[in-house]
């Protein structure tokens, strides 16, 4: 699938994406970027993006894993969750705010939508997401669970799932001693794979139940 082209313009031969840090800087220059109003606007924008980054720390795994965030930002958020020192946490959140300012407007919109969805998601959907999260933990922790999943969900690409599980286990062991385990790209991809299969399986179960009810009514 072709990627949707970014909105923007060219300045001296360089493409500037709308909403990017460079775009905001150029707009401030056009307004007379050294005046007090521009500085106030910049501080407000920075504060809003840092607050958005803080809210990302509370986002449920199922919604977070689906966001098109950079590896650098994902790692920074994971690190912030591990930090308990107040000053260290504050500095890490400032770093996350800086990374948030570099996000494309489309990604920022996706983040806001995910946070809004978390507060309004139906109970049934929330339960399905939690089930996918539980399966992910079981698959990484237990080879028997992995074999059982492949047996009961034959449509799964077993080779891909085994490779992701192996990588996720390596990632969990690669962090420094005494710190919370690192959760890399494979960890998130396992969730997406499991969630998709559960959705297909759940849809099949629903269709079968509906057909059985129809047969009973016809009898």
N, C-alpha and C positions, 0 to 999 in steps of 0.2 A: 504494500500500500504506500503510495507516495505521500511524503510528509507535507502538511499544509505550510505554504510559504509564510515566513514571518512578515509582519507589517513593518515598514520603516522607510528609510530614505538614505541617500548617499551624500556624504560630505567629504570633499577632497578625495574622492575615489574610494572611500571606506563606507561600508554599509552600517547604518545605525538602526538597531531594532527599537521600535516604539516601546516605551516603558523601561528600557534598559538604563543602567546607571549613566552611560554616556549621553543618552537622549535627555535625561533629566538635567544633566550638567549643562548641555548645550542650551536647553530651554531657559535655565537660570541665567546663563550668560546673555541671552536675548532680552531678558527682563531687567538686566543690570544686576548680575548675580552677587554683587557684594553688598546690596542693601539689606536692611534688617528684615524686611518681609520675606526675602528669598531664604535667608538663614533660618528664619522661623519655620518656613514651609519645609525646608530640608530636614530640620530636627523632627518635625511632626511626622513626615514620611518615614524617617528612620525609626522613630519610636513605634509606629504602627506595624512596620515590617518585623521589628524585633519581637513585638507582642505576638504577631502571627507565628513566628518561629517558636516562641514559648508554648503556644497552644499546640503546635505540632508534637510536642513531647507527650501530650495527653491523648493523641489520636490513636484509636484502636488499630491493632496490627493489620487487620483486613483492609481498612481504608488507607492506611499509610503505605502499605506495600504496593498498592495500585497507582500511587502518584508517580509521575515522571520526574523524580528528583535526581540530581546528580549524585554520584557515589560520595563525593566530598561532603555534600550536605547531609546525606544519610549517615555517614560516619560521624560527622560533627554532632548530630542529634543523639546518636547512640552514646557518644562520649559524654554528652551533657547529662544523660540519664545515669551514668556511672559516677559522676562527680558528686561528692557530698560536701566538700569544702565550700563555704559561702563565697569567698572571693574568687576561687577557681570557677565556680558555677557562673558567677556574674561575668567574668571574662569570656567564658565559653559562649554564653548567650549573646554577648556583643559580637563574637565571631560569627555566630549563626545569623545574627541580624545583617551582618555584612554580606554573607552568602545569599541571604534572602533578597537583598537589593539587586543582585545580579540575575535573578530569575526572570524569564520571559513573562509577559502579562498573562499568556494562556496558562502557564504553570501556576501562577499566583491565583488565578481564577479557580483552577482545579483544587488547590489547597483550601480555599475558602469554601468551595462546594463540599469538600470532604468533611470539613469541620461542621458545616451546617447539617450535613447528612447524619453525622454522629449524634446530634442532638434530637433528630427527628426520625431516625431509622425505626421501622416497625419491629415489634418484638420477634416475629417469625424470622425476619431477615437477620436480626442481631443474633438469634440462636444459631442460624446457619453459619454465620461468620465465626462464632465461638466454636462450633463443631469443627470447622476447617482448621482453626488454630490448634485445637486439641489433637487432631489427627497429625498435624505437622510435628508437634512435639513427640508423639508416639513413634512416628516414622523415623525420626532422627535418633531416638533413644533405643529402639528395639528392632532387630532384624526380623523377628517373628511378625511384628506389626506390618513391616514392609511387605513380607510375603503374603500376609493375609489381605492387605489392601489390593495387591496386584491380582490375587485370586478372585476377590469379590468385585473388582472394577476392571474387567478385562480390556476395556477400551483405553485404559491408561497406557501411555508409551513407557513400558517398564524399564527400558534401557535409559531413557532420559531421567526417569524418577530415581533410579539407582545412582546415576551419576550426580544428580543434585544432592541426594542424601549424603554421598561420600564427601562431596565438597563442603556441605554444611557442617559435617562432623569435623573436617579439617579446620574450618574457620573457627569453630567453637573452641578448639584446642590451641589456636595460634596466638591468643591474647596473652598479655603479661600476667604472671602469677599474682593472685590476690585480687584481680579485677574481674568484673562481670564479663562473661564470654562475649566474643565479637559475633555479630550476626550480619553476614555478608549477603551478596546478591542471591546466592543459591537458597538461602533461608527464605527470602521473599518469593522466589520463583516456585518453591515447593508449595507455598500457600496458594498461589495463583492456580497451579496445576490441580491441587486437591479441591479447591473451591469450584473450579470448572467441572470436575468430575462429579462432585456431590450435587451440583445443580442439575446435571444431566440425569443422574441416578434418581434424584428427587422428582424430577419431571416425569420420568418413566413410572415411578411408583404411583404418582398422582393419577396418571393416565390409566394405569391398571386398575386402581381402586374405582375410578369413575366408570370404567367398562364393566366391572363386577357389579356395581350398583345398578347399571342399566339392565344387566341380565336378570337381576333379581326382580326389577320392576316389570320386566316383560314376562316373567314366569307366572 
